Amino acid sequence: MSAAPFDQKPSLNLAMRSDVIATPHTAGLTPDAIEHQALDTVRQVAELLSGRIPKEAVNVAKATRLARLGINDLT
């Protein structure tokens, strides 16, 4: 189990204050957000299986497994 990224950990000074209430970020857990994420994932997989890179893809130049899908043009 890896440690949480530094920016995910509250400082002890902040966490120990009696006037601070820390709550999790749950905006991505609404039914609408979950549906959007699922449909977007399906769309992106369909793009990959069609030999295209999804327009939202990041760090495409660093991708190492796209050739297995027949995607050789990383532009």
PDB file of N, CA, C, O and CB in Angstrom:
ATOM      1  N   MET A   1       0.847  -1.185   0.000  1.00  0.00           N
ATOM      2  CA  MET A   1       0.000   0.000   0.000  1.00  0.00           C
ATOM      3  C   MET A   1       0.885   1.238   0.000  1.00  0.00           C
ATOM      4  O   MET A   1       1.757   1.394   0.855  1.00  0.00           O
ATOM      5  CB  MET A   1      -0.960   0.003   1.223  1.00  0.00           C
ATOM      6  N   SER A   2       0.654   2.101  -0.953  1.00  0.00           N
ATOM      7  CA  SER A   2       1.486   3.292  -1.045  1.00  0.00           C
ATOM      8  C   SER A   2       0.884   4.430  -0.225  1.00  0.00           C
ATOM      9  O   SER A   2      -0.312   4.453   0.065  1.00  0.00           O
ATOM     10  CB  SER A   2       1.654   3.718  -2.510  1.00  0.00           C
ATOM     11  N   ALA A   3       1.727   5.345   0.129  1.00  0.00           N
ATOM     12  CA  ALA A   3       1.278   6.509   0.895  1.00  0.00           C
ATOM     13  C   ALA A   3       0.528   7.462  -0.026  1.00  0.00           C
ATOM     14  O   ALA A   3       0.769   7.494  -1.233  1.00  0.00           O
ATOM     15  CB  ALA A   3       2.479   7.231   1.568  1.00  0.00           C
ATOM     16  N   ALA A   4      -0.368   8.224   0.545  1.00  0.00           N
ATOM     17  CA  ALA A   4      -1.111   9.221  -0.225  1.00  0.00           C
ATOM     18  C   ALA A   4      -0.154  10.306  -0.695  1.00  0.00           C
ATOM     19  O   ALA A   4       0.827  10.612  -0.016  1.00  0.00           O
ATOM     20  CB  ALA A   4      -2.265   9.833   0.619  1.00  0.00           C
ATOM     21  N   PRO A   5      -0.437  10.888  -1.856  1.00  0.00           N
ATOM     22  CA  PRO A   5       0.413  11.994  -2.318  1.00  0.00           C
ATOM     23  C   PRO A   5       0.463  13.098  -1.264  1.00  0.00           C
ATOM     24  O   PRO A   5      -0.464  13.271  -0.474  1.00  0.00           O
ATOM     25  CB  PRO A   5      -0.108  12.561  -3.664  1.00  0.00           C
ATOM     26  N   PHE A   6       1.561  13.833  -1.275  1.00  0.00           N
ATOM     27  CA  PHE A   6       1.762  14.868  -0.262  1.00  0.00           C
ATOM     28  C   PHE A   6       0.581  15.831  -0.184  1.00  0.00           C
ATOM     29  O   PHE A   6       0.162  16.207   0.911  1.00  0.00           O
ATOM     30  CB  PHE A   6       3.037  15.642  -0.554  1.00  0.00           C
ATOM     31  N   ASP A   7       0.035  16.238  -1.345  1.00  0.00           N
ATOM     32  CA  ASP A   7      -1.035  17.229  -1.321  1.00  0.00           C
ATOM     33  C   ASP A   7      -2.354  16.654  -0.798  1.00  0.00           C
ATOM     34  O   ASP A   7      -3.312  17.401  -0.602  1.00  0.00           O
ATOM     35  CB  ASP A   7      -1.240  17.795  -2.710  1.00  0.00           C
ATOM     36  N   GLN A   8      -2.418  15.358  -0.574  1.00  0.00           N
ATOM     37  CA  GLN A   8      -3.629  14.740  -0.042  1.00  0.00           C
ATOM     38  C   GLN A   8      -3.599  14.638   1.484  1.00  0.00           C
ATOM     39  O   GLN A   8      -4.612  14.323   2.108  1.00  0.00           O
ATOM     40  CB  GLN A   8      -3.814  13.357  -0.648  1.00  0.00           C
ATOM     41  N   LYS A   9      -2.473  14.896   2.061  1.00  0.00           N
ATOM     42  CA  LYS A   9      -2.336  14.777   3.511  1.00  0.00           C
ATOM     43  C   LYS A   9      -2.508  16.145   4.159  1.00  0.00           C
ATOM     44  O   LYS A   9      -1.836  17.101   3.771  1.00  0.00           O
ATOM     45  CB  LYS A   9      -0.964  14.168   3.886  1.00  0.00           C
ATOM     46  N   PRO A  10      -3.403  16.251   5.145  1.00  0.00           N
ATOM     47  CA  PRO A  10      -3.508  17.537   5.850  1.00  0.00           C
ATOM     48  C   PRO A  10      -2.294  17.709   6.763  1.00  0.00           C
ATOM     49  O   PRO A  10      -1.729  16.734   7.260  1.00  0.00           O
ATOM     50  CB  PRO A  10      -4.839  17.619   6.677  1.00  0.00           C
ATOM     51  N   SER A  11      -1.912  18.950   6.970  1.00  0.00           N
ATOM     52  CA  SER A  11      -0.818  19.174   7.907  1.00  0.00           C
ATOM     53  C   SER A  11      -1.331  18.848   9.308  1.00  0.00           C
ATOM     54  O   SER A  11      -2.509  19.037   9.610  1.00  0.00           O
ATOM     55  CB  SER A  11      -0.280  20.651   7.823  1.00  0.00           C
ATOM     56  N   LEU A  12      -0.456  18.371  10.133  1.00  0.00           N
ATOM     57  CA  LEU A  12      -0.863  18.030  11.495  1.00  0.00           C
ATOM     58  C   LEU A  12      -1.374  19.254  12.242  1.00  0.00           C
ATOM     59  O   LEU A  12      -2.317  19.159  13.027  1.00  0.00           O
ATOM     60  CB  LEU A  12       0.301  17.402  12.258  1.00  0.00           C
ATOM     61  N   ASN A  13      -0.752  20.402  11.998  1.00  0.00           N
ATOM     62  CA  ASN A  13      -1.207  21.624  12.665  1.00  0.00           C
ATOM     63  C   ASN A  13      -2.655  21.930  12.300  1.00  0.00           C
ATOM     64  O   ASN A  13      -3.441  22.339  13.155  1.00  0.00           O
ATOM     65  CB  ASN A  13      -0.304  22.813  12.292  1.00  0.00           C
ATOM     66  N   LEU A  14      -3.003  21.734  11.047  1.00  0.00           N
ATOM     67  CA  LEU A  14      -4.370  21.986  10.604  1.00  0.00           C
ATOM     68  C   LEU A  14      -5.315  20.905  11.133  1.00  0.00           C
ATOM     69  O   LEU A  14      -6.392  21.217  11.640  1.00  0.00           O
ATOM     70  CB  LEU A  14      -4.435  22.047   9.066  1.00  0.00           C
ATOM     71  N   ALA A  15      -4.921  19.650  11.020  1.00  0.00           N
ATOM     72  CA  ALA A  15      -5.779  18.540  11.426  1.00  0.00           C
ATOM     73  C   ALA A  15      -6.077  18.538  12.925  1.00  0.00           C
ATOM     74  O   ALA A  15      -7.124  18.038  13.337  1.00  0.00           O
ATOM     75  CB  ALA A  15      -5.136  17.232  11.036  1.00  0.00           C
ATOM     76  N   MET A  16      -5.192  19.077  13.740  1.00  0.00           N
ATOM     77  CA  MET A  16      -5.384  19.050  15.189  1.00  0.00           C
ATOM     78  C   MET A  16      -6.214  20.221  15.702  1.00  0.00           C
ATOM     79  O   MET A  16      -6.539  20.271  16.888  1.00  0.00           O
ATOM     80  CB  MET A  16      -4.047  19.044  15.879  1.00  0.00           C
ATOM     81  N   ARG A  17      -6.561  21.159  14.830  1.00  0.00           N
ATOM     82  CA  ARG A  17      -7.333  22.327  15.278  1.00  0.00           C
ATOM     83  C   ARG A  17      -8.773  21.914  15.586  1.00  0.00           C
ATOM     84  O   ARG A  17      -9.373  21.131  14.850  1.00  0.00           O
ATOM     85  CB  ARG A  17      -7.311  23.451  14.201  1.00  0.00           C
ATOM     86  N   SER A  18      -9.307  22.434  16.656  1.00  0.00           N
ATOM     87  CA  SER A  18     -10.685  22.106  17.042  1.00  0.00           C
ATOM     88  C   SER A  18     -11.707  22.832  16.167  1.00  0.00           C
ATOM     89  O   SER A  18     -12.879  22.458  16.149  1.00  0.00           O
ATOM     90  CB  SER A  18     -10.919  22.459  18.513  1.00  0.00           C
ATOM     91  N   ASP A  19     -11.280  23.855  15.449  1.00  0.00           N
ATOM     92  CA  ASP A  19     -12.217  24.607  14.607  1.00  0.00           C
ATOM     93  C   ASP A  19     -12.146  24.183  13.132  1.00  0.00           C
ATOM     94  O   ASP A  19     -12.604  24.915  12.255  1.00  0.00           O
ATOM     95  CB  ASP A  19     -11.935  26.103  14.726  1.00  0.00           C
ATOM     96  N   VAL A  20     -11.570  22.999  12.859  1.00  0.00           N
ATOM     97  CA  VAL A  20     -11.464  22.491  11.492  1.00  0.00           C
ATOM     98  C   VAL A  20     -12.220  21.180  11.390  1.00  0.00           C
ATOM     99  O   VAL A  20     -12.042  20.277  12.208  1.00  0.00           O
ATOM    100  CB  VAL A  20      -9.981  22.304  11.075  1.00  0.00           C
ATOM    101  N   ILE A  21     -13.048  21.089  10.393  1.00  0.00           N
ATOM    102  CA  ILE A  21     -13.743  19.838  10.092  1.00  0.00           C
ATOM    103  C   ILE A  21     -13.306  19.431   8.689  1.00  0.00           C
ATOM    104  O   ILE A  21     -13.562  20.153   7.725  1.00  0.00           O
ATOM    105  CB  ILE A  21     -15.326  19.992  10.197  1.00  0.00           C
ATOM    106  N   ALA A  22     -12.656  18.295   8.572  1.00  0.00           N
ATOM    107  CA  ALA A  22     -12.195  17.804   7.276  1.00  0.00           C
ATOM    108  C   ALA A  22     -13.224  16.823   6.727  1.00  0.00           C
ATOM    109  O   ALA A  22     -13.665  15.910   7.425  1.00  0.00           O
ATOM    110  CB  ALA A  22     -10.793  17.130   7.396  1.00  0.00           C
ATOM    111  N   THR A  23     -13.594  17.021   5.484  1.00  0.00           N
ATOM    112  CA  THR A  23     -14.555  16.127   4.833  1.00  0.00           C
ATOM    113  C   THR A  23     -13.974  15.660   3.505  1.00  0.00           C
ATOM    114  O   THR A  23     -13.166  16.364   2.899  1.00  0.00           O
ATOM    115  CB  THR A  23     -15.931  16.836   4.618  1.00  0.00           C
ATOM    116  N   PRO A  24     -14.380  14.476   3.050  1.00  0.00           N
ATOM    117  CA  PRO A  24     -13.873  13.988   1.768  1.00  0.00           C
ATOM    118  C   PRO A  24     -14.518  14.732   0.602  1.00  0.00           C
ATOM    119  O   PRO A  24     -15.627  15.256   0.716  1.00  0.00           O
ATOM    120  CB  PRO A  24     -14.123  12.483   1.633  1.00  0.00           C
ATOM    121  N   HIS A  25     -13.807  14.766  -0.512  1.00  0.00           N
ATOM    122  CA  HIS A  25     -14.344  15.367  -1.740  1.00  0.00           C
ATOM    123  C   HIS A  25     -15.196  14.289  -2.420  1.00  0.00           C
ATOM    124  O   HIS A  25     -14.667  13.265  -2.852  1.00  0.00           O
ATOM    125  CB  HIS A  25     -13.180  15.895  -2.706  1.00  0.00           C
ATOM    126  N   THR A  26     -16.483  14.511  -2.513  1.00  0.00           N
ATOM    127  CA  THR A  26     -17.376  13.485  -3.059  1.00  0.00           C
ATOM    128  C   THR A  26     -18.133  13.938  -4.300  1.00  0.00           C
ATOM    129  O   THR A  26     -19.102  13.289  -4.691  1.00  0.00           O
ATOM    130  CB  THR A  26     -18.359  13.063  -2.009  1.00  0.00           C
ATOM    131  N   ALA A  27     -17.719  15.030  -4.928  1.00  0.00           N
ATOM    132  CA  ALA A  27     -18.443  15.538  -6.097  1.00  0.00           C
ATOM    133  C   ALA A  27     -18.485  14.522  -7.228  1.00  0.00           C
ATOM    134  O   ALA A  27     -19.440  14.499  -8.005  1.00  0.00           O
ATOM    135  CB  ALA A  27     -17.806  16.824  -6.590  1.00  0.00           C
ATOM    136  N   GLY A  28     -17.470  13.691  -7.328  1.00  0.00           N
ATOM    137  CA  GLY A  28     -17.437  12.695  -8.393  1.00  0.00           C
ATOM    138  C   GLY A  28     -18.278  11.478  -8.110  1.00  0.00           C
ATOM    139  O   GLY A  28     -18.283  10.540  -8.908  1.00  0.00           O
ATOM    140  N   LEU A  29     -18.986  11.458  -7.007  1.00  0.00           N
ATOM    141  CA  LEU A  29     -19.775  10.289  -6.639  1.00  0.00           C
ATOM    142  C   LEU A  29     -21.275  10.480  -6.821  1.00  0.00           C
ATOM    143  O   LEU A  29     -22.063   9.664  -6.344  1.00  0.00           O
ATOM    144  CB  LEU A  29     -19.495   9.928  -5.220  1.00  0.00           C
ATOM    145  N   THR A  30     -21.677  11.535  -7.499  1.00  0.00           N
ATOM    146  CA  THR A  30     -23.103  11.734  -7.757  1.00  0.00           C
ATOM    147  C   THR A  30     -23.525  10.805  -8.903  1.00  0.00           C
ATOM    148  O   THR A  30     -22.689  10.435  -9.728  1.00  0.00           O
ATOM    149  CB  THR A  30     -23.411  13.238  -8.105  1.00  0.00           C
ATOM    150  N   PRO A  31     -24.796  10.427  -8.969  1.00  0.00           N
ATOM    151  CA  PRO A  31     -25.248   9.566 -10.077  1.00  0.00           C
ATOM    152  C   PRO A  31     -24.924  10.153 -11.449  1.00  0.00           C
ATOM    153  O   PRO A  31     -24.514   9.418 -12.347  1.00  0.00           O
ATOM    154  CB  PRO A  31     -26.747   9.329  -9.972  1.00  0.00           C
ATOM    155  N   ASP A  32     -25.100  11.457 -11.628  1.00  0.00           N
ATOM    156  CA  ASP A  32     -24.793  12.079 -12.915  1.00  0.00           C
ATOM    157  C   ASP A  32     -23.307  11.968 -13.248  1.00  0.00           C
ATOM    158  O   ASP A  32     -22.940  11.663 -14.383  1.00  0.00           O
ATOM    159  CB  ASP A  32     -25.217  13.545 -12.907  1.00  0.00           C
ATOM    160  N   ALA A  33     -22.463  12.216 -12.263  1.00  0.00           N
ATOM    161  CA  ALA A  33     -21.018  12.146 -12.492  1.00  0.00           C
ATOM    162  C   ALA A  33     -20.590  10.721 -12.814  1.00  0.00           C
ATOM    163  O   ALA A  33     -19.765  10.510 -13.703  1.00  0.00           O
ATOM    164  CB  ALA A  33     -20.250  12.663 -11.267  1.00  0.00           C
ATOM    165  N   ILE A  34     -21.133   9.755 -12.112  1.00  0.00           N
ATOM    166  CA  ILE A  34     -20.793   8.348 -12.354  1.00  0.00           C
ATOM    167  C   ILE A  34     -21.234   7.936 -13.761  1.00  0.00           C
ATOM    168  O   ILE A  34     -20.495   7.252 -14.470  1.00  0.00           O
ATOM    169  CB  ILE A  34     -21.456   7.431 -11.288  1.00  0.00           C
ATOM    170  N   GLU A  35     -22.429   8.349 -14.161  1.00  0.00           N
ATOM    171  CA  GLU A  35     -22.911   8.023 -15.508  1.00  0.00           C
ATOM    172  C   GLU A  35     -22.011   8.664 -16.568  1.00  0.00           C
ATOM    173  O   GLU A  35     -21.640   8.015 -17.546  1.00  0.00           O
ATOM    174  CB  GLU A  35     -24.377   8.495 -15.691  1.00  0.00           C
ATOM    175  N   HIS A  36     -21.664   9.937 -16.372  1.00  0.00           N
ATOM    176  CA  HIS A  36     -20.801  10.626 -17.328  1.00  0.00           C
ATOM    177  C   HIS A  36     -19.450   9.927 -17.437  1.00  0.00           C
ATOM    178  O   HIS A  36     -18.942   9.733 -18.541  1.00  0.00           O
ATOM    179  CB  HIS A  36     -20.608  12.093 -16.918  1.00  0.00           C
ATOM    180  N   GLN A  37     -18.866   9.547 -16.305  1.00  0.00           N
ATOM    181  CA  GLN A  37     -17.566   8.880 -16.313  1.00  0.00           C
ATOM    182  C   GLN A  37     -17.647   7.541 -17.046  1.00  0.00           C
ATOM    183  O   GLN A  37     -16.750   7.197 -17.815  1.00  0.00           O
ATOM    184  CB  GLN A  37     -17.062   8.670 -14.876  1.00  0.00           C
ATOM    185  N   ALA A  38     -18.710   6.795 -16.810  1.00  0.00           N
ATOM    186  CA  ALA A  38     -18.869   5.491 -17.463  1.00  0.00           C
ATOM    187  C   ALA A  38     -19.021   5.653 -18.974  1.00  0.00           C
ATOM    188  O   ALA A  38     -18.361   4.953 -19.742  1.00  0.00           O
ATOM    189  CB  ALA A  38     -20.088   4.745 -16.886  1.00  0.00           C
ATOM    190  N   LEU A  39     -19.883   6.569 -19.401  1.00  0.00           N
ATOM    191  CA  LEU A  39     -20.104   6.773 -20.828  1.00  0.00           C
ATOM    192  C   LEU A  39     -18.860   7.327 -21.507  1.00  0.00           C
ATOM    193  O   LEU A  39     -18.560   6.957 -22.642  1.00  0.00           O
ATOM    194  CB  LEU A  39     -21.282   7.712 -21.051  1.00  0.00           C
ATOM    195  N   ASP A  40     -18.138   8.202 -20.832  1.00  0.00           N
ATOM    196  CA  ASP A  40     -16.912   8.759 -21.391  1.00  0.00           C
ATOM    197  C   ASP A  40     -15.849   7.668 -21.532  1.00  0.00           C
ATOM    198  O   ASP A  40     -15.108   7.654 -22.515  1.00  0.00           O
ATOM    199  CB  ASP A  40     -16.391   9.910 -20.509  1.00  0.00           C
ATOM    200  N   THR A  41     -15.768   6.771 -20.577  1.00  0.00           N
ATOM    201  CA  THR A  41     -14.821   5.662 -20.651  1.00  0.00           C
ATOM    202  C   THR A  41     -15.141   4.773 -21.841  1.00  0.00           C
ATOM    203  O   THR A  41     -14.244   4.387 -22.590  1.00  0.00           O
ATOM    204  CB  THR A  41     -14.841   4.843 -19.352  1.00  0.00           C
ATOM    205  N   VAL A  42     -16.414   4.446 -22.018  1.00  0.00           N
ATOM    206  CA  VAL A  42     -16.826   3.618 -23.157  1.00  0.00           C
ATOM    207  C   VAL A  42     -16.471   4.311 -24.473  1.00  0.00           C
ATOM    208  O   VAL A  42     -15.967   3.671 -25.396  1.00  0.00           O
ATOM    209  CB  VAL A  42     -18.347   3.324 -23.096  1.00  0.00           C
ATOM    210  N   ARG A  43     -16.731   5.602 -24.559  1.00  0.00           N
ATOM    211  CA  ARG A  43     -16.416   6.351 -25.778  1.00  0.00           C
ATOM    212  C   ARG A  43     -14.921   6.329 -26.065  1.00  0.00           C
ATOM    213  O   ARG A  43     -14.508   6.146 -27.210  1.00  0.00           O
ATOM    214  CB  ARG A  43     -16.904   7.797 -25.659  1.00  0.00           C
ATOM    215  N   GLN A  44     -14.110   6.515 -25.027  1.00  0.00           N
ATOM    216  CA  GLN A  44     -12.663   6.528 -25.221  1.00  0.00           C
ATOM    217  C   GLN A  44     -12.142   5.150 -25.624  1.00  0.00           C
ATOM    218  O   GLN A  44     -11.246   5.056 -26.463  1.00  0.00           O
ATOM    219  CB  GLN A  44     -11.963   6.999 -23.948  1.00  0.00           C
ATOM    220  N   VAL A  45     -12.678   4.097 -25.050  1.00  0.00           N
ATOM    221  CA  VAL A  45     -12.270   2.746 -25.432  1.00  0.00           C
ATOM    222  C   VAL A  45     -12.653   2.488 -26.889  1.00  0.00           C
ATOM    223  O   VAL A  45     -11.874   1.898 -27.638  1.00  0.00           O
ATOM    224  CB  VAL A  45     -12.921   1.687 -24.499  1.00  0.00           C
ATOM    225  N   ALA A  46     -13.843   2.922 -27.295  1.00  0.00           N
ATOM    226  CA  ALA A  46     -14.276   2.763 -28.688  1.00  0.00           C
ATOM    227  C   ALA A  46     -13.318   3.491 -29.628  1.00  0.00           C
ATOM    228  O   ALA A  46     -12.992   2.973 -30.696  1.00  0.00           O
ATOM    229  CB  ALA A  46     -15.719   3.293 -28.877  1.00  0.00           C
ATOM    230  N   GLU A  47     -12.866   4.679 -29.248  1.00  0.00           N
ATOM    231  CA  GLU A  47     -11.893   5.417 -30.055  1.00  0.00           C
ATOM    232  C   GLU A  47     -10.603   4.606 -30.198  1.00  0.00           C
ATOM    233  O   GLU A  47     -10.076   4.463 -31.301  1.00  0.00           O
ATOM    234  CB  GLU A  47     -11.596   6.801 -29.423  1.00  0.00           C
ATOM    235  N   LEU A  48     -10.106   4.088 -29.102  1.00  0.00           N
ATOM    236  CA  LEU A  48      -8.876   3.301 -29.141  1.00  0.00           C
ATOM    237  C   LEU A  48      -9.035   2.059 -30.010  1.00  0.00           C
ATOM    238  O   LEU A  48      -8.153   1.739 -30.806  1.00  0.00           O
ATOM    239  CB  LEU A  48      -8.460   2.899 -27.729  1.00  0.00           C
ATOM    240  N   LEU A  49     -10.151   1.363 -29.862  1.00  0.00           N
ATOM    241  CA  LEU A  49     -10.375   0.154 -30.642  1.00  0.00           C
ATOM    242  C   LEU A  49     -10.567   0.455 -32.123  1.00  0.00           C
ATOM    243  O   LEU A  49     -10.396  -0.429 -32.963  1.00  0.00           O
ATOM    244  CB  LEU A  49     -11.580  -0.588 -30.111  1.00  0.00           C
ATOM    245  N   SER A  50     -10.916   1.683 -32.445  1.00  0.00           N
ATOM    246  CA  SER A  50     -11.049   2.111 -33.838  1.00  0.00           C
ATOM    247  C   SER A  50      -9.730   2.643 -34.392  1.00  0.00           C
ATOM    248  O   SER A  50      -9.667   3.100 -35.533  1.00  0.00           O
ATOM    249  CB  SER A  50     -12.133   3.180 -33.960  1.00  0.00           C
ATOM    250  N   GLY A  51      -8.676   2.580 -33.572  1.00  0.00           N
ATOM    251  CA  GLY A  51      -7.369   3.015 -34.027  1.00  0.00           C
ATOM    252  C   GLY A  51      -7.109   4.496 -33.873  1.00  0.00           C
ATOM    253  O   GLY A  51      -6.163   5.033 -34.450  1.00  0.00           O
ATOM    254  N   ARG A  52      -7.947   5.156 -33.096  1.00  0.00           N
ATOM    255  CA  ARG A  52      -7.788   6.602 -32.896  1.00  0.00           C
ATOM    256  C   ARG A  52      -7.460   6.886 -31.428  1.00  0.00           C
ATOM    257  O   ARG A  52      -7.868   6.154 -30.527  1.00  0.00           O
ATOM    258  CB  ARG A  52      -9.077   7.367 -33.327  1.00  0.00           C
ATOM    259  N   ILE A  53      -6.724   7.954 -31.222  1.00  0.00           N
ATOM    260  CA  ILE A  53      -6.409   8.388 -29.863  1.00  0.00           C
ATOM    261  C   ILE A  53      -7.514   9.334 -29.411  1.00  0.00           C
ATOM    262  O   ILE A  53      -7.823  10.287 -30.126  1.00  0.00           O
ATOM    263  CB  ILE A  53      -4.998   9.081 -29.790  1.00  0.00           C
ATOM    264  N   PRO A  54      -8.117   9.102 -28.252  1.00  0.00           N
ATOM    265  CA  PRO A  54      -9.155  10.017 -27.761  1.00  0.00           C
ATOM    266  C   PRO A  54      -8.626  11.442 -27.652  1.00  0.00           C
ATOM    267  O   PRO A  54      -7.472  11.654 -27.281  1.00  0.00           O
ATOM    268  CB  PRO A  54      -9.681   9.548 -26.396  1.00  0.00           C
ATOM    269  N   LYS A  55      -9.470  12.417 -27.977  1.00  0.00           N
ATOM    270  CA  LYS A  55      -9.020  13.809 -27.992  1.00  0.00           C
ATOM    271  C   LYS A  55      -8.572  14.297 -26.623  1.00  0.00           C
ATOM    272  O   LYS A  55      -7.768  15.224 -26.534  1.00  0.00           O
ATOM    273  CB  LYS A  55     -10.122  14.700 -28.506  1.00  0.00           C
ATOM    274  N   GLU A  56      -9.080  13.686 -25.549  1.00  0.00           N
ATOM    275  CA  GLU A  56      -8.717  14.121 -24.195  1.00  0.00           C
ATOM    276  C   GLU A  56      -7.446  13.460 -23.685  1.00  0.00           C
ATOM    277  O   GLU A  56      -7.018  13.742 -22.565  1.00  0.00           O
ATOM    278  CB  GLU A  56      -9.848  13.830 -23.240  1.00  0.00           C
ATOM    279  N   ALA A  57      -6.832  12.586 -24.478  1.00  0.00           N
ATOM    280  CA  ALA A  57      -5.658  11.841 -24.024  1.00  0.00           C
ATOM    281  C   ALA A  57      -4.523  12.803 -23.664  1.00  0.00           C
ATOM    282  O   ALA A  57      -4.283  13.793 -24.356  1.00  0.00           O
ATOM    283  CB  ALA A  57      -5.195  10.843 -25.111  1.00  0.00           C
ATOM    284  N   VAL A  58      -3.845  12.494 -22.588  1.00  0.00           N
ATOM    285  CA  VAL A  58      -2.696  13.288 -22.161  1.00  0.00           C
ATOM    286  C   VAL A  58      -1.453  12.411 -22.178  1.00  0.00           C
ATOM    287  O   VAL A  58      -1.543  11.192 -22.027  1.00  0.00           O
ATOM    288  CB  VAL A  58      -2.926  13.892 -20.746  1.00  0.00           C
ATOM    289  N   ASN A  59      -0.307  13.025 -22.359  1.00  0.00           N
ATOM    290  CA  ASN A  59       0.978  12.321 -22.375  1.00  0.00           C
ATOM    291  C   ASN A  59       1.027  11.220 -23.428  1.00  0.00           C
ATOM    292  O   ASN A  59       1.620  10.165 -23.203  1.00  0.00           O
ATOM    293  CB  ASN A  59       1.259  11.727 -21.011  1.00  0.00           C
ATOM    294  N   VAL A  60       0.409  11.466 -24.568  1.00  0.00           N
ATOM    295  CA  VAL A  60       0.361  10.470 -25.633  1.00  0.00           C
ATOM    296  C   VAL A  60       1.768  10.078 -26.075  1.00  0.00           C
ATOM    297  O   VAL A  60       2.017   8.914 -26.387  1.00  0.00           O
ATOM    298  CB  VAL A  60      -0.442  11.000 -26.827  1.00  0.00           C
ATOM    299  N   ALA A  61       2.676  11.027 -26.106  1.00  0.00           N
ATOM    300  CA  ALA A  61       4.049  10.737 -26.529  1.00  0.00           C
ATOM    301  C   ALA A  61       4.729   9.720 -25.619  1.00  0.00           C
ATOM    302  O   ALA A  61       5.688   9.067 -26.029  1.00  0.00           O
ATOM    303  CB  ALA A  61       4.866  12.017 -26.562  1.00  0.00           C
ATOM    304  N   LYS A  62       4.249   9.585 -24.413  1.00  0.00           N
ATOM    305  CA  LYS A  62       4.834   8.638 -23.459  1.00  0.00           C
ATOM    306  C   LYS A  62       4.110   7.284 -23.471  1.00  0.00           C
ATOM    307  O   LYS A  62       4.521   6.365 -22.763  1.00  0.00           O
ATOM    308  CB  LYS A  62       4.798   9.231 -22.050  1.00  0.00           C
ATOM    309  N   ALA A  63       3.050   7.150 -24.256  1.00  0.00           N
ATOM    310  CA  ALA A  63       2.298   5.894 -24.310  1.00  0.00           C
ATOM    311  C   ALA A  63       3.182   4.793 -24.883  1.00  0.00           C
ATOM    312  O   ALA A  63       3.879   5.005 -25.875  1.00  0.00           O
ATOM    313  CB  ALA A  63       1.008   6.053 -25.161  1.00  0.00           C
ATOM    314  N   THR A  64       3.154   3.636 -24.268  1.00  0.00           N
ATOM    315  CA  THR A  64       4.027   2.541 -24.702  1.00  0.00           C
ATOM    316  C   THR A  64       3.256   1.329 -25.214  1.00  0.00           C
ATOM    317  O   THR A  64       3.870   0.404 -25.747  1.00  0.00           O
ATOM    318  CB  THR A  64       4.921   2.118 -23.563  1.00  0.00           C
ATOM    319  N   ARG A  65       1.933   1.302 -25.072  1.00  0.00           N
ATOM    320  CA  ARG A  65       1.191   0.103 -25.461  1.00  0.00           C
ATOM    321  C   ARG A  65       0.177   0.333 -26.570  1.00  0.00           C
ATOM    322  O   ARG A  65      -0.611  -0.561 -26.876  1.00  0.00           O
ATOM    323  CB  ARG A  65       0.491  -0.453 -24.275  1.00  0.00           C
ATOM    324  N   LEU A  66       0.181   1.510 -27.177  1.00  0.00           N
ATOM    325  CA  LEU A  66      -0.807   1.799 -28.221  1.00  0.00           C
ATOM    326  C   LEU A  66      -0.570   0.976 -29.482  1.00  0.00           C
ATOM    327  O   LEU A  66      -1.519   0.692 -30.212  1.00  0.00           O
ATOM    328  CB  LEU A  66      -0.784   3.278 -28.566  1.00  0.00           C
ATOM    329  N   ALA A  67       0.676   0.587 -29.757  1.00  0.00           N
ATOM    330  CA  ALA A  67       0.962  -0.192 -30.951  1.00  0.00           C
ATOM    331  C   ALA A  67       0.203  -1.519 -30.936  1.00  0.00           C
ATOM    332  O   ALA A  67      -0.148  -2.036 -31.997  1.00  0.00           O
ATOM    333  CB  ALA A  67       2.465  -0.443 -31.071  1.00  0.00           C
ATOM    334  N   ARG A  68      -0.054  -2.074 -29.758  1.00  0.00           N
ATOM    335  CA  ARG A  68      -0.829  -3.317 -29.666  1.00  0.00           C
ATOM    336  C   ARG A  68      -2.242  -3.149 -30.222  1.00  0.00           C
ATOM    337  O   ARG A  68      -2.874  -4.118 -30.640  1.00  0.00           O
ATOM    338  CB  ARG A  68      -0.898  -3.788 -28.214  1.00  0.00           C
ATOM    339  N   LEU A  69      -2.727  -1.906 -30.220  1.00  0.00           N
ATOM    340  CA  LEU A  69      -4.067  -1.626 -30.754  1.00  0.00           C
ATOM    341  C   LEU A  69      -4.003  -1.148 -32.202  1.00  0.00           C
ATOM    342  O   LEU A  69      -5.013  -0.759 -32.787  1.00  0.00           O
ATOM    343  CB  LEU A  69      -4.774  -0.575 -29.891  1.00  0.00           C
ATOM    344  N   GLY A  70      -2.807  -1.185 -32.761  1.00  0.00           N
ATOM    345  CA  GLY A  70      -2.643  -0.738 -34.136  1.00  0.00           C
ATOM    346  C   GLY A  70      -2.525   0.771 -34.269  1.00  0.00           C
ATOM    347  O   GLY A  70      -2.671   1.313 -35.364  1.00  0.00           O
ATOM    348  N   ILE A  71      -2.262   1.452 -33.160  1.00  0.00           N
ATOM    349  CA  ILE A  71      -2.110   2.902 -33.183  1.00  0.00           C
ATOM    350  C   ILE A  71      -0.620   3.213 -33.171  1.00  0.00           C
ATOM    351  O   ILE A  71       0.050   3.062 -32.149  1.00  0.00           O
ATOM    352  CB  ILE A  71      -2.843   3.578 -31.972  1.00  0.00           C
ATOM    353  N   ASN A  72      -0.114   3.646 -34.311  1.00  0.00           N
ATOM    354  CA  ASN A  72       1.302   3.962 -34.424  1.00  0.00           C
ATOM    355  C   ASN A  72       1.544   5.449 -34.587  1.00  0.00           C
ATOM    356  O   ASN A  72       2.633   5.939 -34.291  1.00  0.00           O
ATOM    357  CB  ASN A  72       1.908   3.218 -35.582  1.00  0.00           C
ATOM    358  N   ASP A  73       0.543   6.166 -35.051  1.00  0.00           N
ATOM    359  CA  ASP A  73       0.660   7.604 -35.219  1.00  0.00           C
ATOM    360  C   ASP A  73       0.212   8.274 -33.937  1.00  0.00           C
ATOM    361  O   ASP A  73      -0.981   8.282 -33.633  1.00  0.00           O
ATOM    362  CB  ASP A  73      -0.171   8.102 -36.429  1.00  0.00           C
ATOM    363  N   LEU A  74       1.129   8.831 -33.185  1.00  0.00           N
ATOM    364  CA  LEU A  74       0.805   9.439 -31.892  1.00  0.00           C
ATOM    365  C   LEU A  74       0.536  10.924 -31.983  1.00  0.00           C
ATOM    366  O   LEU A  74       0.606  11.627 -30.975  1.00  0.00           O
ATOM    367  CB  LEU A  74       1.918   9.201 -30.923  1.00  0.00           C
ATOM    368  N   THR A  75       0.231  11.416 -33.171  1.00  0.00           N
ATOM    369  CA  THR A  75      -0.056  12.846 -33.320  1.00  0.00           C
ATOM    370  C   THR A  75      -1.540  13.095 -33.329  1.00  0.00           C
ATOM    371  O   THR A  75      -1.973  14.242 -33.446  1.00  0.00           O
ATOM    372  CB  THR A  75       0.570  13.397 -34.595  1.00  0.00           C
TER     373      THR A  75
END
